[in-house]
Amino acid sequence: MMCFSCVGLAGMAVNLLTYNPLIAAAGVTLASAIANVVSNAGNYVLNNFWTFHDKRRTGLRFVSGYGSYFLCSALAMIGTVVLVALANHYITPILFHTARLPKSGWGRLAANAYQAGAVLVGALLSFKLNLTVTWGRDAGEPELTELKLQDHSKGPAPVRPASTATRWPRVYPEA
């Protein structure tokens, strides 16, 4: 969790650095969506090589792993964008007595607070989903796309000893 959090902090920095220049041009909601997608790719690379180094994905598994990571994170990213839009719609009129955020000063600070708060909420969901789905099996275990049907015309499949049986999906009692 500590490594995932450190990667998340780096991702939040990338997110906010991407988000700020886009606010004026695209508005807070679209800027939030774009910033989330940009930081998501960087987070996957860092998590793959550092956080989950014991289950590191390489080659084509790296690419399929990003697909899995992106889909798991998409729920968190959608939640982030929705939270930013809701905060902008409901909190902005209370804070600034106007329907739109001011483009500088306190308005910019409020926009960053909306984004940072929403990203933190999304990070918790993303961690749990990616822990169990994207990196939920050992590096040598097959992915769903690699599982093959047995050809029963050649007789029954050999029985593997219990000690080498594939443990998938994996249970993490400590998480």
Residue pairs with C-beta under 8 A, 6 or more apart in sequence:
1 127
1 175
3 47
3 50
3 51
4 47
4 51
4 127
5 123
7 43
7 46
7 47
7 50
7 51
8 43
8 123
8 127
10 42
10 43
10 46
11 39
11 40
11 42
11 43
11 46
11 119
12 39
12 116
12 119
12 120
14 35
14 38
14 39
14 42
15 35
15 36
15 38
15 39
15 115
15 119
16 35
16 112
16 115
16 116
18 34
18 35
18 38
18 39
19 31
19 32
19 34
19 35
19 111
19 112
19 115
20 108
20 112
22 30
22 31
22 34
22 35
23 31
23 101
23 103
23 108
23 111
24 103
25 31
26 34
28 84
28 85
28 88
28 101
28 111
28 114
28 115
29 81
29 84
29 85
29 88
32 80
32 81
32 84
32 85
32 115
32 118
33 77
33 81
35 115
36 77
36 80
36 81
36 119
36 122
37 77
40 69
40 70
40 73
40 77
41 66
43 73
44 65
44 66
44 69
44 70
47 69
47 130
47 135
48 56
48 57
48 62
48 65
49 56
52 135
54 139
55 135
55 137
55 138
55 139
56 139
57 64
57 65
57 139
61 143
64 143
64 145
65 134
65 135
68 130
68 133
68 134
69 130
69 134
72 126
72 129
72 130
72 133
72 134
73 122
73 126
73 129
73 130
75 125
75 126
75 129
76 122
76 123
76 125
76 126
76 129
77 122
79 118
79 121
79 122
79 125
80 115
80 118
80 119
80 121
80 122
81 118
83 114
83 117
83 118
83 121
83 122
84 114
84 115
84 118
87 114
87 117
87 118
88 101
88 111
88 114
91 110
91 114
92 98
92 99
92 100
92 101
92 110
93 99
95 106
95 110
96 102
96 106
96 107
96 110
101 107
101 108
101 110
101 111
102 108
128 175
131 172
131 175
132 169
132 170
132 172
132 175
136 168
136 169
136 170
136 172
137 143
137 167
137 168
137 169
137 170
138 167
138 170
141 166
141 167
141 168
142 166
142 168
150 157
